[in-house]
Amino acid sequence: MYISLPLQYFRSLASTLATALPRSWRRATVLVAMLLLAACGEPSTGPTQSAAPAAENTPTAFNTSLNMKDFMNLVLDPAADVLWDSAGWVDSRETGYEELYPTTDEQWDYVRRHAALLIEIGNMLALPGRAVDNDAWLTYANGLSQAGALAMEAAALQNKEDFFQAGAQLYSVCTACHQAYNPEITSKFATN
């Protein structure tokens, strides 16, 4: 709590104490008054705020030991697959026309959570130690986060068309990144 008292208050208090107390008590009183002044001054920035500039100059170590293949297979692909498996429609001879969109609030919440994961996965791809370069790689990582944000918003509104478009944007970002950084994976899917 911050308390602000006028300086006149402390001057009159010091004057009264100087005449009313013996000399040894006056010194102690002046010391206490100075401590009170310091305590009633402007609030300090606190340890977390004053430590922030030092933290900016110190590189933070992130655990990026998961190799890219495992990162894609275990982290990114499952989150993206939930979105892709929950958007659009299938029209087959065996089952006929079937919409893939969520039909309940719980299902929309489920895809929304996975869209949020894609936002953060884009951030993880941009971490020092995981980012392949500071150029196109970061553009694709940011595009992944943006597609996740669009999907998250569409899921919150239960907007099928916007959710489908977010999935299309996600596909475009993934395909472009694979063409630039892992072209053999793109040709592998093209032949299947």
N, C-alpha and C positions, 0 to 999 in steps of 0.2 A: 504494500500500500504506500502511496506517495502522499506526503503531507507537506504543504508549503506554508511556512510562517514568515511574517515580515521581519526584516532585519532589526527594526526598531524594538520588537519584542525581546530579542536577545540582548540588545544594548541596555534596555532598562533592567532586565534581569541581572546582567553582569554588574551594573551600577549598584543595585540593591544588595547583591551578595557581597560586593567589595566592602561595603560599609558595615554590614551586619555580621560578617563572619570573621574569626581570627585568621591571621595571615596563612597558616598552614592549610586551613580549610579552603582558603581562596584559591590557592594553586590547584587543588583537587577539583574545585568547582569550575575553574577555567578550563581544565582538561575535559571535564564532563560536558561543558557547554560546547567545546570545540567538536567533541565526538557527536553531540546532538546536531550541530550544524552540518557536519559531514553526512550524517544519516538522513537529514531532511533535505539534502541537496538534490540535484537532478538524478534520476535513476540511472544506474550504470547499464551498459549494454549487456551485461550478463556474460557468463562463460561461453555459452553457445554462440552468441553473436560475435564476441571478440575472437573466438577461435576460428570463425569462418574464413577470414582472409588467409590464415595459415593453411587451412585445408585446401584452399584453391591452389596454392603453390605446391602442395604435396600430391604427387600422383597417387591415385587410389588403385589398389590392386584388385582385380576382379578374377574370379575363378572361371576361366574360359577353357578348362582342360578337356571338356567334351569335344571330340573332333567334329568336324562339320557334317560328316555323313550321319553320325549318331544324333547330332543336334537336329538335323532335318528329319530323320526317321522317328525320333523319340519325342521331339518337342513341337516343331513347326507342323509337320504333316498331320498329326492327329487333330490339332486344332483347326487346320484348314479343311480337313476332310469332314469334320462336323458341319462346317458351313456349306461345303459343296454338296454334302448328302442331304441337306435340309433346304435346298432351294431348287426351283424349277419343277420339272415334270418328266415322267417317263411314259412313253407310249409304245407298248410292245404287243406282239401277237399273242403272247402267252397270258399276260395279265391285263392288257388293255391300258387305258389312260389312267395315270396315277400322279397326283400332285405330291411333291416331296416336302412342302412347307410345313412348319409346325402348326398344330391345330389347337393346342392348349396353351394357357399362360405358362405352365411349367416348361413346356417344350420351347417356347420363345425365350424364357429365362435361360434355359440350357444353352441355346445357340448364342445368346447375348454374352454369356460368360466366356464362351470360346472366342467370340469376337474380341472381347477385352484381352484375352490371352494373346491374340495376334498383334494387338497394339504393343504390348510389352515385348513380344518376341521380336518385333521390328527394332525395338530399343536394344535388345540383347545382341542382335546382329551388328549393331553399330558400336559395341563396346571395344575399347582398345584390347588387342589380343584376339579378337574374333573378327573384326572388320578386315577384309582382304585389302582394301585400299580406302583412301579418303575421297574417292571420286564417285563413280557409278554405283559402287557397293552401297554407299550411304544413301544414294538416291533411291535405290531399290528397297533398302531397309525402311526408309521413311515412307515409301509407297505402300509397303506392307502395313505399317502402322496406320496410314490413312485409310486403307481398305478395311482394316479392322474397325476403325472408328465409324466408318459409314455403315458397316454391318451391325455394329453395336447399336447405333441410333435407329436403324431400320427395324431391328429386333425389338427394341424398346417400344416402338410405335406399331409393331406387328404389321409393317408395310412390306408386303410380298415383293412388289416390283423393285423397290429400293434395295431390299435384301438380295434379290437376284442380281441387280447391278453391282452391288458391293462384291458379290462372289465373282462376277465377271472381271471387275477391277483387280481382285486378288489373283485371279488366273493370269491376267495380263502381266502383272508385276512378277509373278513367279516364273512365267515363261520367258520374259525378257531377261531376268536375272540368270536363269539356266542357260539361255543362249549365250550370254556374255561370260559366265564363269564355269559352266558345266555342260557344254553342248552335247556331250554323249548321252546325258540323261534325257534330253529333249528328243533325240533321234530314237532312243529306246522306246519312248511312249508313242512316237509317231508310227512305229511299225506294228504295234499291238492293236 
